[in-house]
Structures are given as structure tokens and as C-alpha cells.
Amino acid sequence: MKILVTGYTGQLGYDVVQRGLKVGLSLVGLGSENLNIINGETVSHYVKELNPDAIIHCAAYTAVDKAEDDKSTCWNVNVEGTKNLAKAAKDIDAKFMYISTDYVFNGEGDSPFKETDETRPIGYYGVTKYQGEEIVKQLLERWFIVRVSWVFGINGNNFVKTILRLAETRKEINVVGDQLGSPTYTFDLAKLLIDMIQTDKYGIYHASNEGFCSWAEFAKEIYRQANKDVKVNSISTEEYPTRAIRPKNSRMSKQKLRDNGFSLLPTWQNAVERYLNELQEVK
């Protein structure tokens, strides 16, 4: 099976390619310097030449705050880029997997969002990712939409790396404690995506490591496991204003994974432990 993976220079795309190669698939990973997904003609020509069996679309504009002011770039990457790739997939009848986000929901309530719940994004980044979902559903028949949250991996910047870096100069930090969700280790997520793309169990899925926590609880666990003596103060969203509104409830139900026989990801605490070990190995 030959698979084209966009966003190879990012956290998830990198791990997806590594996982696919490990299990013997043929993967081509592309970053923005290799393929400008905003150019429809370029995308169409490249995909026809490569003729993959599937496309896993990890590339995205993910600067949530910046997106509020740089709307045109965010739209071009997340909507037009997705449209170009989906059209190209349709032309060669390839499977298509679109990586989406918890930001397509409004972040209200106390229950995990189901795959079938209404999408009502509250920020521009979420709007563009929702529009990408709609394009995939409208243009294609053989599609997967996988919504993920709080991603961390070896290749790129993320919350875990930031928290560890702060420990070098601080003995006390403030972290938001009223936004709840699930951290997601790209190493674990990549295994699921590679398993999923080899099936015909199409549809919308939610995927993250098991268990829920706040950002403050996430930070505390990172320091506990890394043996860092840093005090984490849990503060409210209102005490840490950002350009884009953050969802307070990012919890997602993974019932669709269960229903279709896919293995759930390990707990987020276990993921943190393995990730910290991975960081030590690459030092």
C-alpha cells in the first residue's frame, strides 16, 4: 500500500511516516517546502504522478491565536489546501484521511463530545477545520475524519517541551486549570491511523490517549514524572487571556473506535512516561 502523508515536518506527520515504514508500507512524507497544497494545479499533478492508494492529510495551520488575525493564510491552508488534496484523491480514487480537532466543538458542557454531536466552532482556526471536514464529506466517499486534541510528539514544539523548558528557570508557574481534555501522544496516534487507513471502516472518529485532565494537571504530571521540583498553580481561563477563545470542555468520546474494533490508546499518564523516555534517548 502506497500512502502520501502531508505535514511530514510536523509532529503527527513525522510519526505517521515512521510507523508506516515500520510495518512495511510504502510512505511518502511531504512538508510545505516539498508541496504547496494551496496550489491546486501543483497538487493535482503531483498526486496523479505519485498515484497513492491513500492520502493522510496531517498538514494544517495550527497557530490558534495567530489565526484570528491571519485569517487568509489559515483559510488557504486548512480549507483550500484540504479541498485541493481531496479533489486529487477523488481523481485517482484514493482513500482520504483528514486530521481534525476538538476545536470544531463549542467547548461547552461537562460531557465528552460524541462523534455525531453538532459542530459549533468558537474560533477561526476551528471554523477552518470544520470547513475542511465538510469539504471531505462532500467530495469523497472513502474518507476518514479523525479529531484529535492536545497533541505532543518528538518532532516539533508542544506543551510538554514548553513545561520542561520552564523548569530550567522557574520554581513556580501558573497553568490554566479549568480547560479539560485529553493529551495525545503522536507515537500512539500514528499506530492507530496506520491501522485505520488499511481498513474500509470509514467515518468520523475521535482519537486521543485515554483519560481526562486539565492543563494544570497535565503540567503537574509532567513534573512528577520528570522529577522536577516546580510548583504548578492552577488558574482560571480568565486569568490567562489569549487572542483566541479556548474551549473549556475538549473531552471527546471514543465510542466509534470501540464500535469498529480499533484498540484504544494507552492512558495519557503512560504516554507521558514513554514520551519523556523518548526525549532522553534523542538528547
N, C-alpha and C positions, 0 to 999 in steps of 0.2 A: 504494500500500500504506500503510495506516494502522497505526502502531506505538505502543503505550503503553510508556514506559520509566520504571521506578521507580528511585529513588535518584538523581534528576537533580541534587541538590545535592552529590553525591559526585564523586569523580574519574572513575570509569568512566561512570556515567550521563550526566554532562555531555558527555563526548566522544562517546558513542554518539549522543546527540541532534544534536550539531553535525555529525557525519559523515552521519547520515541525511538531515538537511536539505540538506547539500551535494550529495547525489546525487539530490535531488528527491523524497524520500519524505515522507509526512506523519507527523510525530512529535509526541507529547505527552509531555513530561517532567514527572514529579511528584516532589516531595520529601515528607518526612514531614509538613510543615506543610500540604500540599495533600491528602494522602490517608493516613489512618491504616490501614495494611494489617492491623493487629491486629483491627480491627472487620470481621467477615465480612459483615455486612449492608451496611455502607457500601461495601465493596469490590465486592460483587455488584451493587449499584445503579449505582455509577459505571461499572463495566466494561460493563454492559448498555447504559447510556446512550451511552457512547463507541463501543462496538461495534468495537474494533480488529481488524485481521487477525492481529496478533501482539502478544505481551507479552514484553519483555525485562526480566527481573527482576534489577536490579543492587542494589537496596536490601538492606542487611544490617547486623546488629550485628557489628562487626569489632574491637571492643576486646578483644583476645585475653586479656590479663591480667585485665581487669575482669570478663570473662565468668565467671571461676572463682568470683567472689563474688556477681555479679548474674545468677544463672542464670535467674531467671524472666523478666527482660527479654530476655535473649539468646534464650531458647526462644521467647518470644512473637513476636519479630521474625523470627527465622530459620526457625522451624518453623510456627507458627500463621499468620504472615503469608504464608509461601510457600503453605501449604495454601489460604488464602482466595483468593489470586490464581490458583492452579491450578484451583480449583473454578470460579471465574469464567470462566477461559479455556475450561474444558470446556463450560460452559453456552452459550457463543457459538461454540464450535468454532474457537477461535483457536490459532495456533501459540504455543508457550511456550518461552522460553529462560531457563534458570536458571544464574546465575553462581555457581560453587562454588569450591573452594580445594584447594591441595596439603595442607591440614591434615586432609583426610579420610584420609590415609595415616599410618602409624606413624612414618615418618621413619627407618626402619632400612635397612641395606644400602648398597651402593655403586652400584647400577644405577638408571637412570631408571625411575620407576613407569609401567607401561603403563595404558592406559585400562581394561583388563579385570582389573587386579590387585585383590586383596582390599583393601577399605577398613577400616582399624582406627584410628580417630582416638585421639589420646592426650590431648587437652584438650577442655574443654567446648565451646568455640567449634567445633572440628572435629566434635564429636558432633552439634551442631545443624545444621551444614551438610550432614553425611551424612544426617541425618533428612530434611532438605529434599529432597535428591536422591531418597530413597526415595519420598517423597510424590509428587513429579513423575512418577516412573516408574509408580507405582501408579494415579494418577488419570487420566493422559493418554496419548494415543497419538502425538500430533505434538509431540515435545519434543526440545530440545537441552539438554544439561548441559555447561557449559564450565568446566573447572577452571583457575584462574589462580593466579599467585604473585607476590609482591614487587612489588606494583603502585605505579606513580608516574604522576601526571598534573598538569595545570596547576591543577585546581580542588580544592584541599584540601591537607592535610598529608601528608608522606611522607618516606621515608628520605633522598632526595636533598636536599630542602629542609632537613631537620634537619642533615645533614652540612655543607651550605653555611653554615648559621647558626652552627654550632660554630666554623667557620673565622674568624669575626669576633672571637672571644675566646680561642681556643686555638691553640697551636703544636704540640700533640701530643694525640692521642686514642687510646682503646682501643676496638677493634671486634672482635666475635666472628669468628673465622676458621675454625671447624670446622662451620659450618652452610652447606650448599651448595645452590644453587638457581639460578633464572633470574629476573632483573628483567623487569618487563613494563610498557612504556610504553602508557598508556591510549589515546593517539592511534593507535598501531598496532593495538592490540587492537580498538578500535572499528570500524576498517575491516573487520577480519575478521568481527566479529559482524554487521555490517550486510550483508556479502556472504552470510554463512551463513543468516541469517534469511529470505533471499529464495529459499532452496532447500528441497528436501524431503529433504536428507541428514541425517536425524535420528540422535540417539545421543549418546554421551559423547565429549567432546573434551578435550584438553589444549592450552592456548594460552599461550605466553609468548615473549618475544624469544629468539632463538637464542643458544646458548652457556650455559655454567655458570660460576658464580663463588661465592666466599664473600662474606659481608657486608663483611669487611675488604678484599677485592679490589675489591668494588663501590665502597667509600669511596675507596680509592686512585685508582681510575679517575676518579671524580668530581673529586677534587682535581687530578689531572693535567690533565684537560681544562679545568677552570676556572682553571688556573694559580694554585692556592693552595698556599702552602708550609706544609703541615701534615703532621707525621709520624703515620702510622697504625700502631699496634701491634696485631698480630693476637693475640687472646687466646682462651682456651677458653670453651665454654658454661658450664662450672663456675665460671669466674672472673667471670661476669656473670649471677648468678642472677635469675630472673624468676618471677612468680607462676604463670604457665602454662609447661608444658614446651614447648620449641620443637623441631620436627623437625630432625634433623641432615642428613637427606637429603630435600630438596624438589625434586630433579631429576625432571622428567616427560618421558616420551616423547611426541613429537608425530606418531607414525606414522599416527594416524587422520586427521589433516589431510592428510597426503601421500596416503593411500589414497583420499580423497574429492576430490582435486584442488584443495584450497584452498592458497593461497600461504602459505608460512611467513613469520613475522615477521622483520624485519631483526635483525642481531646486537644484543645489549644494549649493546655499546660505541657502535654507531651511534645507537641510541636515546638514550643519554645525551647524545651530541653535539647531536642535534636538540632534545632537551628543554632543555638549557642555553641554546640559542639562543631557544627559545620563552619561557623565563623572562626573558631580556634584553628581548625585544620587549614584554612586558607591564609592565615596570618603569615 
